[in-house]
Amino acid sequence: MKCIFTSDKNSLSTSDAILFRGRRLPSVTLPARLSHQKWIFYETEPPHKTWMFANLTKYNGLFNMTSTYAADSHIPFARMKSCHRDWHIYNELSGDNFAAKKRKDVPVAWFASRCLTQSRREDYVKKLQEHIKVDIYGKCGDKQCGSNIREDDCDKSLLHVEGSYKFYLSFENSICDDYVSEKLWKVLNLNVVPVVMGGVEYSNMMPKDSFIDVRDFDSAKALAKYISYLDSNDTAYNTMLRNKASLQCEALTPIGNKVCNMCQRLHETKGRVSIVHALDAFWGSRRCLSPEVYHQTQAVDDFEVDLEEVKYASLTGGKRKGRDRNNSIEPRT
């Protein structure tokens, strides 16, 4: 299966598909619609960030397919990974004292450049700081790694080597289903314990004994108490970090193959007709949880999705209720 991708607008009339970035729709002059073309709604950001720029209700019925990080898109490009324990590496790490190489004064670090977020992670960090020391790097804190140093070098110097932090806050800026960013993946190969907050079921990607999930605790105070326990117990800390350091991970849908996945899907659906009748419902608030609800729940299945509010129309025109990958949606009648 072969495809040619181009940004040359002179090719609009000969293209089989046109990709539109969701949040940039208001600034786009829509081309003449050709009967054979598939128009694809494409977005990498969560719904609320898209709605900041575009009222998606205006585009109901305009697109034929969707391509987002959500699993129920026609062409998903989820940033998910699957991690399993490599027992050979695990055995090799027997006796390694990770804690001995860590700093003793401040156990937790957080890197953040966006300080007002949908997840209100900034509020949670403030509550955490009431019970345990947390150093904040970037625009949201008073610490900097350095003005002339690469970000990945900062990650290594602050989280991996001698004198680095024991714990890293991998907090997403949005609590939306299927949304996970590089905040977790960039520390997979670093000797630091990640503390996660996000709208995915992390235990489906990594063994639970290799990370800390905020939703396993009733409050920031309870989380701080557990972090303090690990900070003061080298055996327990070394066990958790050994569990994480022995993981081998594979991307379920590699970002680099995004265009390949799109090419394949377009070939597979050639000649089929679909319409995303209710784009606003598909990429709407139903995908995200408020921080208040999030911290009261224990699983991403608790997302407040009223599936009776939308129906999904299949590529063949059939209809059924519920979330279904590769199906379009239309309003409830």
C-alpha positions as semicolon CSV with decimal commas, in nm:
position;residue;x (nm);y (nm);z (nm)
1;M;0,000;0,000;0,000
2;K;0,150;0,329;-0,110
3;C;0,052;0,690;-0,044
4;I;0,196;1,028;-0,128
5;F;0,166;1,294;0,142
6;T;0,201;1,657;0,039
7;S;0,128;2,008;0,168
8;D;0,108;2,147;-0,185
9;K;-0,237;2,304;-0,220
10;N;-0,218;2,262;-0,596
11;S;-0,280;1,893;-0,530
12;L;-0,615;1,947;-0,355
13;S;-0,820;1,855;-0,661
14;T;-0,630;1,531;-0,720
15;S;-0,595;1,408;-0,362
16;D;-0,791;1,111;-0,230
17;A;-0,792;1,252;0,122
18;I;-0,739;1,587;0,293
19;L;-0,622;1,617;0,652
20;F;-0,749;1,907;0,865
21;R;-0,599;1,997;1,205
22;G;-0,897;2,044;1,436
23;R;-0,785;2,345;1,637
24;R;-0,684;2,533;1,320
25;L;-1,017;2,492;1,142
26;P;-1,133;2,853;1,197
27;S;-0,828;2,983;1,011
28;V;-0,868;2,744;0,716
29;T;-1,042;2,833;0,392
30;L;-1,221;2,513;0,304
31;P;-1,150;2,396;-0,051
32;A;-1,415;2,283;-0,297
33;R;-1,553;1,948;-0,184
34;L;-1,490;1,665;-0,431
35;S;-1,710;1,358;-0,420
36;H;-1,426;1,105;-0,416
37;Q;-1,229;1,269;-0,134
38;K;-1,222;1,171;0,230
39;W;-1,192;1,466;0,466
40;I;-1,019;1,368;0,788
41;F;-1,046;1,547;1,123
42;Y;-0,698;1,527;1,281
43;E;-0,605;1,634;1,632
44;T;-0,324;1,555;1,877
45;E;-0,454;1,764;2,168
46;P;-0,739;1,681;2,410
47;P;-1,090;1,810;2,331
48;H;-1,089;2,112;2,561
49;K;-0,773;2,245;2,397
50;T;-0,935;2,205;2,056
51;W;-1,252;2,387;2,164
52;M;-1,042;2,681;2,281
53;F;-0,983;2,755;1,912
54;A;-1,271;2,591;1,726
55;N;-1,643;2,543;1,782
56;L;-1,671;2,190;1,647
57;T;-2,049;2,206;1,624
58;K;-1,998;2,414;1,310
59;Y;-1,825;2,119;1,147
60;N;-2,079;1,845;1,215
61;G;-2,132;1,638;0,901
62;L;-1,826;1,784;0,729
63;F;-1,574;1,506;0,784
64;N;-1,565;1,145;0,673
65;M;-1,309;1,013;0,919
66;T;-1,128;1,101;1,240
67;S;-0,763;1,060;1,334
68;T;-0,677;1,129;1,698
69;Y;-0,504;0,958;1,991
70;A;-0,843;0,816;2,095
71;A;-0,884;0,443;2,037
72;D;-1,228;0,483;1,879
73;S;-1,102;0,709;1,600
74;H;-1,111;0,575;1,245
75;I;-0,733;0,616;1,235
76;P;-0,602;0,616;1,595
77;F;-0,242;0,691;1,680
78;A;-0,243;0,613;2,052
79;R;0,078;0,688;2,239
80;M;0,037;0,372;2,442
81;K;0,315;0,131;2,526
82;S;0,317;-0,220;2,659
83;C;0,584;-0,299;2,917
84;H;0,684;-0,637;3,054
85;R;0,949;-0,744;3,301
86;D;1,272;-0,880;3,159
87;W;1,371;-1,132;3,423
88;H;1,728;-1,149;3,298
89;I;1,771;-0,775;3,360
90;Y;1,582;-0,805;3,687
91;N;1,823;-1,069;3,815
92;E;2,122;-0,865;3,701
93;L;2,000;-0,571;3,911
94;S;1,994;-0,783;4,227
95;G;2,181;-0,601;4,500
96;D;2,192;-0,262;4,321
97;N;2,151;0,018;4,573
98;F;1,972;0,287;4,373
99;A;1,881;0,482;4,684
100;A;2,245;0,533;4,781
101;K;2,301;0,743;4,470
102;K;2,005;0,972;4,532
103;R;1,991;1,309;4,705
104;K;1,878;1,310;5,066
105;D;1,721;1,654;5,108
106;V;1,437;1,681;4,852
107;P;1,286;1,355;4,722
108;V;1,046;1,480;4,452
109;A;1,089;1,679;4,130
110;W;0,831;1,819;3,890
111;F;0,899;1,975;3,550
112;A;0,620;2,197;3,418
113;S;0,581;2,479;3,169
114;R;0,200;2,499;3,163
115;C;0,080;2,628;3,497
116;L;-0,300;2,646;3,454
117;T;-0,434;2,312;3,339
118;Q;-0,757;2,116;3,298
119;S;-0,625;1,850;3,538
120;R;-0,548;2,115;3,801
121;R;-0,226;1,928;3,863
122;E;-0,076;2,253;3,991
123;D;-0,325;2,253;4,280
124;Y;-0,245;1,892;4,364
125;V;0,128;1,969;4,371
126;K;0,067;2,259;4,610
127;K;-0,121;2,025;4,844
128;L;0,160;1,771;4,812
129;Q;0,416;2,037;4,906
130;E;0,234;2,086;5,237
131;H;0,348;1,740;5,341
132;I;0,668;1,668;5,147
133;K;0,939;1,866;4,970
134;V;0,889;1,905;4,595
135;D;1,125;2,101;4,369
136;I;0,955;2,255;4,065
137;Y;1,151;2,323;3,747
138;G;1,038;2,538;3,455
139;K;0,788;2,822;3,422
140;C;0,574;2,691;3,710
141;G;0,854;2,688;3,967
142;D;1,161;2,870;4,089
143;K;1,424;2,627;3,962
144;Q;1,594;2,593;3,626
145;C;1,814;2,317;3,493
146;G;2,024;2,563;3,294
147;S;1,980;2,796;2,999
148;N;2,218;2,623;2,759
149;I;2,147;2,258;2,827
150;R;1,928;2,019;2,629
151;E;1,607;1,900;2,793
152;D;1,705;1,533;2,781
153;D;2,035;1,621;2,951
154;C;1,834;1,790;3,225
155;D;1,625;1,479;3,266
156;K;1,935;1,267;3,310
157;S;2,122;1,506;3,540
158;L;1,821;1,565;3,766
159;L;1,661;1,222;3,766
160;H;1,921;0,957;3,683
161;V;2,276;1,021;3,795
162;E;2,451;1,067;4,130
163;G;2,267;1,317;4,348
164;S;1,942;1,304;4,150
165;Y;1,582;1,300;4,274
166;K;1,413;0,977;4,382
167;F;1,065;1,056;4,246
168;Y;0,932;1,237;3,941
169;L;0,577;1,372;3,901
170;S;0,448;1,253;3,565
171;F;0,126;1,457;3,579
172;E;-0,073;1,512;3,259
173;N;-0,219;1,857;3,194
174;S;-0,550;1,697;3,091
175;I;-0,748;1,409;3,239
176;C;-0,895;1,261;2,922
177;D;-0,941;0,898;2,825
178;D;-0,661;0,752;2,613
179;Y;-0,449;1,066;2,662
180;V;-0,093;1,001;2,772
181;S;0,209;1,205;2,670
182;E;0,586;1,185;2,681
183;K;0,588;1,279;3,051
184;L;0,594;0,914;3,147
185;W;0,778;0,760;2,854
186;K;1,078;0,994;2,876
187;V;1,170;0,857;3,221
188;L;1,132;0,488;3,141
189;N;1,508;0,444;3,105
190;L;1,600;0,671;3,395
191;N;1,656;0,553;3,752
192;V;1,365;0,741;3,903
193;V;1,023;0,632;4,030
194;P;0,738;0,799;3,836
195;V;0,427;0,923;4,013
196;V;0,148;0,931;3,755
197;M;-0,172;1,129;3,711
198;G;-0,375;1,090;3,392
199;G;-0,677;0,951;3,214
200;V;-0,537;0,613;3,118
201;E;-0,524;0,285;3,306
202;Y;-0,149;0,281;3,368
203;S;-0,157;-0,074;3,501
204;N;-0,261;-0,190;3,154
205;M;0,074;-0,063;3,026
206;M;0,313;-0,124;3,315
207;P;0,318;-0,355;3,619
208;K;0,172;-0,171;3,918
209;D;0,484;-0,237;4,125
210;S;0,693;-0,013;3,896
211;F;0,515;0,323;3,947
212;I;0,294;0,517;4,187
213;D;-0,059;0,620;4,085
214;V;-0,215;0,916;4,267
215;R;-0,557;0,752;4,248
216;D;-0,441;0,477;4,480
217;F;-0,444;0,737;4,758
218;D;-0,732;0,923;4,920
219;S;-0,545;1,252;4,930
220;A;-0,221;1,429;4,852
221;K;-0,136;1,389;5,221
222;A;-0,174;1,011;5,195
223;L;0,043;1,005;4,883
224;A;0,308;1,215;5,055
225;K;0,307;0,971;5,346
226;Y;0,373;0,679;5,110
227;I;0,648;0,865;4,925
228;S;0,806;0,951;5,262
229;Y;0,796;0,582;5,355
230;L;0,979;0,484;5,036
231;D;1,221;0,773;5,083
232;S;1,316;0,647;5,428
233;N;1,318;0,277;5,342
234;D;1,599;0,198;5,101
235;T;1,493;-0,165;5,064
236;A;1,140;-0,075;4,956
237;Y;1,262;0,203;4,725
238;N;1,525;-0,017;4,563
239;T;1,266;-0,289;4,505
240;M;1,032;-0,053;4,320
241;L;1,309;0,099;4,112
242;R;1,448;-0,245;4,032
243;N;1,102;-0,346;3,911
244;K;1,088;-0,042;3,683
245;A;1,448;-0,065;3,560
246;S;1,390;-0,421;3,441
247;L;1,101;-0,328;3,211
248;Q;1,114;-0,368;2,835
249;C;0,855;-0,157;2,653
250;E;0,715;-0,152;2,303
251;A;0,493;0,113;2,146
252;L;0,154;-0,026;2,051
253;T;0,118;0,225;1,767
254;P;0,452;0,398;1,711
255;I;0,431;0,771;1,646
256;G;0,674;0,731;1,357
257;N;0,427;0,504;1,178
258;K;0,138;0,749;1,205
259;V;0,136;0,827;0,833
260;C;0,176;0,460;0,749
261;N;-0,128;0,374;0,960
262;M;-0,325;0,645;0,786
263;C;-0,218;0,521;0,443
264;Q;-0,319;0,166;0,526
265;R;-0,658;0,271;0,663
266;L;-0,735;0,481;0,357
267;H;-0,665;0,183;0,133
268;E;-0,878;-0,042;0,352
269;T;-1,177;0,193;0,335
270;K;-1,145;0,282;-0,031
271;G;-1,490;0,304;-0,188
272;R;-1,668;0,314;0,150
273;V;-1,861;0,620;0,262
274;S;-1,888;0,746;0,619
275;I;-1,987;1,077;0,775
276;V;-1,899;1,211;1,118
277;H;-2,240;1,364;1,183
278;A;-2,168;1,477;1,540
279;L;-1,805;1,581;1,556
280;D;-1,881;1,793;1,863
281;A;-2,001;1,484;2,050
282;F;-1,710;1,271;1,931
283;W;-1,446;1,524;2,037
284;G;-1,633;1,671;2,331
285;S;-1,627;1,696;2,709
286;R;-1,752;1,339;2,754
287;R;-1,393;1,224;2,703
288;C;-1,257;1,406;3,007
289;L;-1,305;1,401;3,382
290;S;-1,307;1,696;3,616
291;P;-1,028;1,678;3,876
292;E;-1,291;1,644;4,151
293;V;-1,445;1,333;3,993
294;Y;-1,107;1,192;3,892
295;H;-0,970;1,190;4,245
296;Q;-1,283;1,022;4,375
297;T;-1,261;0,730;4,132
298;Q;-1,033;0,430;4,109
299;A;-1,045;0,337;3,739
300;V;-1,069;0,506;3,404
301;D;-1,390;0,310;3,345
302;D;-1,549;0,569;3,570
303;F;-1,533;0,830;3,295
304;E;-1,870;1,006;3,289
305;V;-1,969;0,912;2,936
306;D;-2,341;0,913;2,863
307;L;-2,339;0,682;2,568
308;E;-2,712;0,731;2,519
309;E;-2,630;1,079;2,397
310;V;-2,457;0,954;2,084
311;K;-2,505;0,680;1,829
312;Y;-2,231;0,543;1,617
313;A;-2,287;0,491;1,245
314;S;-2,065;0,225;1,094
315;L;-1,878;0,263;0,771
316;T;-2,145;0,051;0,605
317;G;-2,425;0,273;0,730
318;G;-2,546;0,052;1,014
319;K;-2,615;0,208;1,354
320;R;-2,563;0,098;1,709
321;K;-2,510;0,259;2,043
322;G;-2,182;0,269;2,233
323;R;-1,820;0,340;2,162
324;D;-1,685;0,146;1,870
325;R;-1,357;0,189;1,692
326;N;-1,374;0,289;1,324
327;N;-1,735;0,404;1,353
328;S;-1,869;0,752;1,290
329;I;-2,122;0,918;1,514
330;E;-2,445;1,105;1,471
331;P;-2,680;1,283;1,712
332;R;-2,935;1,096;1,914
333;T;-3,279;1,108;1,753
